[in-house]
Amino acid sequence: MAASESLDVLVVGGGPTGLALAAQLHAYGARFRIVDRNLDRARESRALAIQPRTLEALAPFGVTDTLVARGNPAVQLRMHLPGRRTVRLPLFDIGIADTPYPFLLFLSQAETESVVGSRLAEDGTAVERGTELVELTAEGGHVACRLRQRDGTEESVRARYVVGCDGARSTVRDQAGIGFDGYSYPQTFLLADLEVDGLERGAAHAYMTETGMLFFFPLGSPASWRMLAMRPSGTPDTGTPDAGTPGAKGPDVRRPGAENPVDIGQLQSIVDRYVSDRLLLRDPVWMTDFRIHNRGAKNYRSDRVFLAGDAAHIHSPAGAQGMNTGIQDALNLGWKLALVCRDAAPAALLDTYESERAPVGRNVLRFTDRAFIIATSRRPLLRLARTHLAPRLAPLVLRLPALRAAAFRTLSQLAINYRRSPATAEGPHPPRRGPRAGDRLPDTPGGLHATTAAPGYHLLLCGPHDVWDTRRIEAATRGRDHLIHVHTLGTKVPWRGITHCLVRPDGYIAYRAGGTDLTGLVGYLERWLPLSAAAARTTRA
């Protein structure tokens, strides 16, 4: 076995979650490695949409513009009903001004991994493919890890922390002894990336029938369309358990030309059954059948081992939440690990990962479960609501801008907040309006997100420039100026009056208060960014 290497963080899993975590660890100068047992990144589409909040969160790493250029910001849904009736529904074109990305971006997971992975490679970080975590053991102040290469060579790695981003069948979760509870749905689904003749481009399509639902989503690459259909009752069920089932062999990924029970003729027969208009399927790139699960980890952390993404939660694809939730898990955790490893933050900061992200994961599990049941149930009342009531009520409801905005913020994950986090605090005399401590920092026409994109915390001073005393600001941040960027913004901010707020590295408001008294801010910094002994001596001198 090769000699032991010491790291700050070992990231296990090179999918979107692991790549996002690696990008943030790199930005903060952590010593890390990212390994993946697969020899290549995903080539199939898999997850197919990126939410606005995820695009915002990835922007500081310089990848979002490329993602948007490659994707399809579809804002229209065509709901096809029995009797050849089609309802045209707008989705997110509601003039949301506090995000640069007011749309759902259709882009395959394969493309997302390609873009983020390429950027990491440009920065000198590569996913070590064909490298598998075999064993991990907590040993005092570190985790001893045994890695195995494809040729059987093994090496020992000592890491202060290990993060399992290795999917539903997580080795890290298993080695850490963390339970993964939940259940499987009885339905089997068919999935394919292919070309479709006769389908209007530039929009998503949903076919609502008594026997099931059929969706087509615009992709562009690796094919023009993603097809998702529930297998009708009475047809052969060849679905295999996917990676979410404990003990399963993993996802049944099938390609055209191999021996498999999913073929283009089978897909065409289902489309003919569900669709009144003639749609011709052709040139499949990827086809599979699968079952869906709803499972969550009992804990997101066990001592020095953390879970993120599918290793912590798996659920139905309703609402395009899965990959996005995983990426945001990673970007909540990465800066915390890096600052703790640099002794710039107390170890207690790591406790806030589970307290902040576990509630988000549970909410996603509940939301996707309810949406899935409504969409697939064969109960007469729910079938009536799905095929007759919902299509008639949806256009009326979506005419109300307030309801559309609320739905957009929920699905887009812009509404996620950490108001109850121990690392969130309201200071004295906070503004009555505007975002609160724990909320996401909204963007402004002047580009507030661009202003706060650099790694670190950002102190925003709002109100007339002449009310802020430079000496008091320097005194409040002295010894931490390498971690805190100070911005005097004037009046073009989301709050009225004279206020100040501290924005965390992941774009959420950590602390805010009214007025120019920075005493409360200093107290917050002393708890969550305490000066080291050396820094304290320098400051006193």
Secondary structure, DSSP 8 states (H G I E B T S, - for coil): -EEEEEEEEEEE--SHHHHHHHHHHHHTT--EEEEESSSS---S--S-EE-HHHHHHHGGGT-HHHHHHHSB---EEEEEETTTEEEEEE-S-S---S-S--S-EE--HHHHHHHHHHHHHHTT---EETEEEEEEEEETTEEEEEEEETTS-EEEEEEEEEEE-S-TT-HHHHHHT--EEEEEEEEEEEEEEEEEET--TTSEEEEE-SS-EEEEEE--SSSSEEEEEE--TTS-------TTSTT------B-TTSS-S--HHHHHHHHHHH-SS--EEEEEEEEEEEEEEEEEES-SEETTEEE-GGGTEE---TTS-HHHHHHHHHHHHHHHHHHHHTTSS-THHHHHHHHHHHHHHHHHHHHHHHHHHHHH---HHHHHIIIIIHHHHHHHHTT-HHHHHHHHHHHTTTT---TT-TT-EE-SS--SSS--TTSB----TT-HHHHT-SSSEEEEEES-GGGS-HHHHHHHHTT-TTTEEEEEEET-SSS-SSEEEEE-TTSBEEEEEESS--HHHHHHHHHHS---HHHHHHHH-
